[in-house]
Amino acid sequence: MGRRTLTCNDPEGRPRCVYAGAVASPAHDVALFLLLLIVAVALGVIGALGRDTLYLLIIGVMVLIADLVFLRTRMGRSHRSRVR
């Protein structure tokens, strides 16, 4: 009862939702968020500490902003009221 799962019409009855050929899963969303966060931090550190690598710092900030937008869109979808 406490777990929230995405359900769609699956011929085998498994709880999953397919959108544009990909399986949507909260675990995949968290993994992607963390991966993008690690990449952004790594690029930011290398760009800040390295010589003539300011472009890496800028790319790291852009990846961080994209990651936060991604998080906001996912959180916005999960907080909508459900139709009963």
N, CA, C and O atoms as a GROMACS GRO file, in nm:
protein
  336
    1MET      N    1   0.081  -0.120   0.000
    1MET     CA    2   0.000   0.000   0.000
    1MET      C    3   0.085   0.126   0.000
    1MET      O    4   0.051   0.223  -0.066
    2GLY      N    5   0.196   0.125   0.072
    2GLY     CA    6   0.278   0.243   0.082
    2GLY      C    7   0.360   0.271  -0.043
    2GLY      O    8   0.403   0.384  -0.064
    3ARG      N    9   0.381   0.168  -0.125
    3ARG     CA   10   0.461   0.187  -0.246
    3ARG      C   11   0.376   0.244  -0.357
    3ARG      O   12   0.260   0.206  -0.375
    4ARG      N   13   0.433   0.335  -0.430
    4ARG     CA   14   0.366   0.392  -0.545
    4ARG      C   15   0.430   0.334  -0.670
    4ARG      O   16   0.552   0.341  -0.687
    5THR      N   17   0.350   0.277  -0.756
    5THR     CA   18   0.403   0.222  -0.880
    5THR      C   19   0.325   0.280  -0.996
    5THR      O   20   0.207   0.314  -0.986
    6LEU      N   21   0.393   0.291  -1.106
    6LEU     CA   22   0.328   0.334  -1.229
    6LEU      C   23   0.262   0.213  -1.290
    6LEU      O   24   0.326   0.110  -1.309
    7THR      N   25   0.136   0.223  -1.322
    7THR     CA   26   0.068   0.110  -1.384
    7THR      C   27   0.009   0.152  -1.517
    7THR      O   28  -0.049   0.260  -1.531
    8CYS      N   29   0.025   0.067  -1.612
    8CYS     CA   30  -0.033   0.085  -1.744
    8CYS      C   31  -0.081  -0.050  -1.792
    8CYS      O   32  -0.062  -0.151  -1.724
    9ASN      N   33  -0.143  -0.053  -1.905
    9ASN     CA   34  -0.191  -0.179  -1.959
    9ASN      C   35  -0.073  -0.261  -2.011
    9ASN      O   36  -0.013  -0.229  -2.113
   10ASP      N   37  -0.041  -0.365  -1.938
   10ASP     CA   38   0.066  -0.456  -1.975
   10ASP      C   39   0.003  -0.594  -1.994
   10ASP      O   40  -0.068  -0.641  -1.906
   11PRO      N   41   0.028  -0.659  -2.107
   11PRO     CA   42  -0.036  -0.788  -2.132
   11PRO      C   43  -0.004  -0.894  -2.026
   11PRO      O   44  -0.082  -0.986  -2.006
   12GLU      N   45   0.110  -0.882  -1.959
   12GLU     CA   46   0.149  -0.981  -1.860
   12GLU      C   47   0.109  -0.940  -1.718
   12GLU      O   48   0.134  -1.016  -1.624
   13GLY      N   49   0.047  -0.824  -1.701
   13GLY     CA   50   0.000  -0.780  -1.572
   13GLY      C   51   0.106  -0.722  -1.480
   13GLY      O   52   0.081  -0.701  -1.362
   14ARG      N   53   0.227  -0.696  -1.533
   14ARG     CA   54   0.332  -0.637  -1.450
   14ARG      C   55   0.310  -0.487  -1.436
   14ARG      O   56   0.264  -0.423  -1.530
   15PRO      N   57   0.341  -0.430  -1.318
   15PRO     CA   58   0.327  -0.286  -1.303
   15PRO      C   59   0.440  -0.213  -1.374
   15PRO      O   60   0.553  -0.211  -1.324
   16ARG      N   61   0.412  -0.154  -1.487
   16ARG     CA   62   0.509  -0.073  -1.559
   16ARG      C   63   0.434   0.019  -1.653
   16ARG      O   64   0.318  -0.004  -1.687
   17CYS      N   65   0.501   0.123  -1.693
   17CYS     CA   66   0.441   0.220  -1.785
   17CYS      C   67   0.541   0.246  -1.897
   17CYS      O   68   0.657   0.279  -1.870
   18VAL      N   69   0.498   0.232  -2.018
   18VAL     CA   70   0.586   0.250  -2.132
   18VAL      C   71   0.554   0.382  -2.198
   18VAL      O   72   0.438   0.410  -2.231
   19TYR      N   73   0.657   0.464  -2.218
   19TYR     CA   74   0.640   0.592  -2.285
   19TYR      C   75   0.754   0.607  -2.384
   19TYR      O   76   0.871   0.605  -2.346
   20ALA      N   77   0.720   0.621  -2.508
   20ALA     CA   78   0.817   0.639  -2.616
   20ALA      C   79   0.922   0.528  -2.618
   20ALA      O   80   1.040   0.555  -2.642
   21GLY      N   81   0.880   0.406  -2.593
   21GLY     CA   82   0.970   0.293  -2.604
   21GLY      C   83   1.056   0.268  -2.482
   21GLY      O   84   1.137   0.175  -2.483
   22ALA      N   85   1.042   0.347  -2.376
   22ALA     CA   86   1.123   0.328  -2.256
   22ALA      C   87   1.033   0.295  -2.137
   22ALA      O   88   0.918   0.339  -2.131
   23VAL      N   89   1.086   0.219  -2.044
   23VAL     CA   90   1.013   0.184  -1.924
   23VAL      C   91   1.041   0.291  -1.819
   23VAL      O   92   1.156   0.315  -1.783
   24ALA      N   93   0.936   0.355  -1.770
   24ALA     CA   94   0.949   0.459  -1.669
   24ALA      C   95   0.954   0.394  -1.531
   24ALA      O   96   0.868   0.314  -1.496
   25SER      N   97   1.056   0.429  -1.454
   25SER     CA   98   1.071   0.372  -1.322
   25SER      C   99   1.130   0.478  -1.229
   25SER      O  100   1.223   0.548  -1.268
   26PRO      N  101   1.078   0.491  -1.108
   26PRO     CA  102   1.137   0.588  -1.013
   26PRO      C  103   1.283   0.558  -0.982
   26PRO      O  104   1.361   0.651  -0.961
   27ALA      N  105   1.321   0.432  -0.980
   27ALA     CA  106   1.461   0.398  -0.953
   27ALA      C  107   1.552   0.447  -1.065
   27ALA      O  108   1.664   0.492  -1.040
   28HIS      N  109   1.506   0.438  -1.188
   28HIS     CA  110   1.585   0.488  -1.301
   28HIS      C  111   1.598   0.639  -1.294
   28HIS      O  112   1.703   0.694  -1.329
   29ASP      N  113   1.492   0.707  -1.251
   29ASP     CA  114   1.497   0.852  -1.239
   29ASP      C  115   1.600   0.895  -1.136
   29ASP      O  116   1.676   0.989  -1.160
   30VAL      N  117   1.603   0.828  -1.023
   30VAL     CA  118   1.699   0.862  -0.918
   30VAL      C  119   1.841   0.834  -0.965
   30VAL      O  120   1.932   0.912  -0.939
   31ALA      N  121   1.861   0.723  -1.033
   31ALA     CA  122   1.995   0.688  -1.083
   31ALA      C  123   2.042   0.792  -1.184
   31ALA      O  124   2.158   0.833  -1.181
   32LEU      N  125   1.954   0.834  -1.274
   32LEU     CA  126   1.991   0.935  -1.374
   32LEU      C  127   2.021   1.068  -1.307
   32LEU      O  128   2.117   1.136  -1.344
   33PHE      N  129   1.940   1.106  -1.208
   33PHE     CA  130   1.964   1.230  -1.135
   33PHE      C  131   2.101   1.228  -1.068
   33PHE      O  132   2.176   1.325  -1.078
   34LEU      N  133   2.132   1.120  -0.999
   34LEU     CA  134   2.260   1.111  -0.929
   34LEU      C  135   2.378   1.109  -1.027
   34LEU      O  136   2.482   1.170  -1.000
   35LEU      N  137   2.362   1.039  -1.138
   35LEU     CA  138   2.469   1.037  -1.239
   35LEU      C  139   2.496   1.177  -1.294
   35LEU      O  140   2.611   1.219  -1.305
   36LEU      N  141   2.390   1.249  -1.327
   36LEU     CA  142   2.407   1.385  -1.378
   36LEU      C  143   2.466   1.477  -1.272
   36LEU      O  144   2.545   1.566  -1.305
   37LEU      N  145   2.429   1.457  -1.148
   37LEU     CA  146   2.484   1.538  -1.039
   37LEU      C  147   2.634   1.513  -1.023
   37LEU      O  148   2.711   1.608  -1.004
   38ILE      N  149   2.675   1.387  -1.029
   38ILE     CA  150   2.817   1.354  -1.018
   38ILE      C  151   2.896   1.412  -1.135
   38ILE      O  152   3.006   1.464  -1.117
   39VAL      N  153   2.840   1.403  -1.256
   39VAL     CA  154   2.907   1.459  -1.373
   39VAL      C  155   2.921   1.610  -1.360
   39VAL      O  156   3.026   1.666  -1.391
   40ALA      N  157   2.815   1.677  -1.313
   40ALA     CA  158   2.819   1.823  -1.298
   40ALA      C  159   2.924   1.864  -1.196
   40ALA      O  160   2.999   1.959  -1.218
   41VAL      N  161   2.930   1.793  -1.083
   41VAL     CA  162   3.029   1.827  -0.979
   41VAL      C  163   3.170   1.801  -1.030
   41VAL      O  164   3.260   1.882  -1.008
   42ALA      N  165   3.191   1.689  -1.097
   42ALA     CA  166   3.324   1.657  -1.149
   42ALA      C  167   3.370   1.761  -1.251
   42ALA      O  168   3.483   1.809  -1.244
   43LEU      N  169   3.283   1.797  -1.343
   43LEU     CA  170   3.319   1.899  -1.442
   43LEU      C  171   3.345   2.034  -1.376
   43LEU      O  172   3.436   2.108  -1.415
   44GLY      N  173   3.264   2.066  -1.275
   44GLY     CA  174   3.283   2.192  -1.204
   44GLY      C  175   3.416   2.198  -1.131
   44GLY      O  176   3.485   2.300  -1.135
   45VAL      N  177   3.453   2.089  -1.064
   45VAL     CA  178   3.580   2.087  -0.992
   45VAL      C  179   3.697   2.094  -1.089
   45VAL      O  180   3.791   2.171  -1.067
   46ILE      N  181   3.693   2.016  -1.195
   46ILE     CA  182   3.801   2.018  -1.294
   46ILE      C  183   3.810   2.156  -1.359
   46ILE      O  184   3.920   2.208  -1.381
   47GLY      N  185   3.696   2.213  -1.390
   47GLY     CA  186   3.696   2.345  -1.453
   47GLY      C  187   3.745   2.454  -1.361
   47GLY      O  188   3.809   2.550  -1.406
   48ALA      N  189   3.717   2.442  -1.232
   48ALA     CA  190   3.760   2.545  -1.137
   48ALA      C  191   3.909   2.533  -1.103
   48ALA      O  192   3.976   2.634  -1.084
   49LEU      N  193   3.959   2.411  -1.096
   49LEU     CA  194   4.098   2.391  -1.053
   49LEU      C  195   4.197   2.386  -1.168
   49LEU      O  196   4.315   2.420  -1.151
   50GLY      N  197   4.151   2.345  -1.284
   50GLY     CA  198   4.243   2.331  -1.397
   50GLY      C  199   4.278   2.463  -1.461
   50GLY      O  200   4.208   2.564  -1.445
   51ARG      N  201   4.388   2.461  -1.533
   51ARG     CA  202   4.431   2.580  -1.604
   51ARG      C  203   4.369   2.581  -1.743
   51ARG      O  204   4.376   2.481  -1.815
   52ASP      N  205   4.310   2.691  -1.782
   52ASP     CA  206   4.245   2.709  -1.913
   52ASP      C  207   4.132   2.609  -1.934
   52ASP      O  208   4.110   2.562  -2.046
   53THR      N  209   4.060   2.576  -1.828
   53THR     CA  210   3.947   2.483  -1.840
   53THR      C  211   3.818   2.545  -1.787
   53THR      O  212   3.734   2.477  -1.730
   54LEU      N  213   3.804   2.675  -1.807
   54LEU     CA  214   3.684   2.744  -1.763
   54LEU      C  215   3.561   2.690  -1.836
   54LEU      O  216   3.451   2.690  -1.780
   55TYR      N  217   3.578   2.644  -1.959
   55TYR     CA  218   3.465   2.589  -2.033
   55TYR      C  219   3.408   2.465  -1.964
   55TYR      O  220   3.288   2.440  -1.974
   56LEU      N  221   3.491   2.388  -1.896
   56LEU     CA  222   3.439   2.272  -1.822
   56LEU      C  223   3.354   2.316  -1.704
   56LEU      O  224   3.253   2.252  -1.672
   57LEU      N  225   3.393   2.424  -1.639
   57LEU     CA  226   3.313   2.478  -1.530
   57LEU      C  227   3.177   2.523  -1.582
   57LEU      O  228   3.074   2.498  -1.519
   58ILE      N  229   3.176   2.589  -1.695
   58ILE     CA  230   3.050   2.636  -1.755
   58ILE      C  231   2.962   2.517  -1.795
   58ILE      O  232   2.842   2.519  -1.770
   59ILE      N  233   3.021   2.416  -1.855
   59ILE     CA  234   2.945   2.295  -1.892
   59ILE      C  235   2.891   2.226  -1.766
   59ILE      O  236   2.777   2.179  -1.766
   60GLY      N  237   2.971   2.220  -1.660
   60GLY     CA  238   2.926   2.161  -1.534
   60GLY      C  239   2.806   2.234  -1.476
   60GLY      O  240   2.713   2.171  -1.427
   61VAL      N  241   2.808   2.366  -1.481
   61VAL     CA  242   2.694   2.446  -1.432
   61VAL      C  243   2.571   2.421  -1.519
   61VAL      O  244   2.460   2.411  -1.467
   62MET      N  245   2.591   2.412  -1.650
   62MET     CA  246   2.477   2.385  -1.740
   62MET      C  247   2.417   2.248  -1.713
   62MET      O  248   2.295   2.232  -1.715
   63VAL      N  249   2.501   2.147  -1.689
   63VAL     CA  250   2.452   2.013  -1.657
   63VAL      C  251   2.377   2.015  -1.525
   63VAL      O  252   2.274   1.949  -1.511
   64LEU      N  253   2.427   2.088  -1.426
   64LEU     CA  254   2.360   2.100  -1.297
   64LEU      C  255   2.222   2.164  -1.313
   64LEU      O  256   2.125   2.118  -1.252
   65ILE      N  257   2.212   2.268  -1.392
   65ILE     CA  258   2.083   2.333  -1.416
   65ILE      C  259   1.987   2.238  -1.486
   65ILE      O  260   1.870   2.230  -1.450
   66ALA      N  261   2.037   2.165  -1.586
   66ALA     CA  262   1.952   2.068  -1.655
   66ALA      C  263   1.907   1.958  -1.560
   66ALA      O  264   1.793   1.912  -1.569
   67ASP      N  265   1.994   1.917  -1.470
   67ASP     CA  266   1.960   1.815  -1.371
   67ASP      C  267   1.851   1.863  -1.276
   67ASP      O  268   1.760   1.788  -1.242
   68LEU      N  269   1.861   1.987  -1.234
   68LEU     CA  270   1.758   2.043  -1.145
   68LEU      C  271   1.624   2.058  -1.216
   68LEU      O  272   1.518   2.038  -1.155
   69VAL      N  273   1.627   2.094  -1.344
   69VAL     CA  274   1.503   2.101  -1.422
   69VAL      C  275   1.442   1.962  -1.435
   69VAL      O  276   1.320   1.945  -1.423
   70PHE      N  277   1.525   1.863  -1.460
   70PHE     CA  278   1.478   1.725  -1.469
   70PHE      C  279   1.413   1.682  -1.338
   70PHE      O  280   1.306   1.621  -1.338
   71LEU      N  281   1.478   1.713  -1.225
   71LEU     CA  282   1.423   1.678  -1.094
   71LEU      C  283   1.289   1.748  -1.072
   71LEU      O  284   1.196   1.688  -1.020
   72ARG      N  285   1.281   1.873  -1.110
   72ARG     CA  286   1.156   1.949  -1.091
   72ARG      C  287   1.042   1.889  -1.173
   72ARG      O  288   0.930   1.881  -1.124
   73THR      N  289   1.069   1.849  -1.296
   73THR     CA  290   0.963   1.792  -1.378
   73THR      C  291   0.918   1.658  -1.323
   73THR      O  292   0.798   1.627  -1.325
   74ARG      N  293   1.012   1.577  -1.272
   74ARG     CA  294   0.975   1.447  -1.215
   74ARG      C  295   0.899   1.463  -1.084
   74ARG      O  296   0.803   1.391  -1.060
   75MET      N  297   0.941   1.556  -1.001
   75MET     CA  298   0.873   1.579  -0.874
   75MET      C  299   0.734   1.638  -0.898
   75MET      O  300   0.640   1.607  -0.826
   76GLY      N  301   0.722   1.722  -0.999
   76GLY     CA  302   0.592   1.782  -1.030
   76GLY      C  303   0.491   1.678  -1.074
   76GLY      O  304   0.373   1.689  -1.041
   77ARG      N  305   0.536   1.577  -1.147
   77ARG     CA  306   0.446   1.473  -1.193
   77ARG      C  307   0.402   1.380  -1.081
   77ARG      O  308   0.289   1.330  -1.083
   78SER      N  309   0.489   1.357  -0.985
   78SER     CA  310   0.457   1.261  -0.880
   78SER      C  311   0.365   1.320  -0.773
   78SER      O  312   0.306   1.244  -0.696
   79HIS      N  313   0.351   1.452  -0.767
   79HIS     CA  314   0.270   1.514  -0.664
   79HIS      C  315   0.129   1.548  -0.713
   79HIS      O  316   0.050   1.604  -0.637
   80ARG      N  317   0.098   1.516  -0.834
   80ARG     CA  318  -0.037   1.544  -0.884
   80ARG      C  319  -0.137   1.450  -0.818
   80ARG      O  320  -0.105   1.337  -0.781
   81SER      N  321  -0.258   1.500  -0.805
   81SER     CA  322  -0.362   1.415  -0.743
   81SER      C  323  -0.403   1.306  -0.841
   81SER      O  324  -0.405   1.326  -0.962
   82ARG      N  325  -0.436   1.192  -0.784
   82ARG     CA  326  -0.474   1.077  -0.866
   82ARG      C  327  -0.626   1.074  -0.883
   82ARG      O  328  -0.702   1.115  -0.795
   83VAL      N  329  -0.668   1.024  -0.997
   83VAL     CA  330  -0.810   1.006  -1.022
   83VAL      C  331  -0.851   0.874  -0.961
   83VAL      O  332  -0.788   0.771  -0.985
   84ARG      N  333  -0.956   0.875  -0.882
   84ARG     CA  334  -0.998   0.751  -0.814
   84ARG      C  335  -1.121   0.695  -0.878
   84ARG      O  336  -1.171   0.591  -0.835
   0.00000   0.00000   0.00000
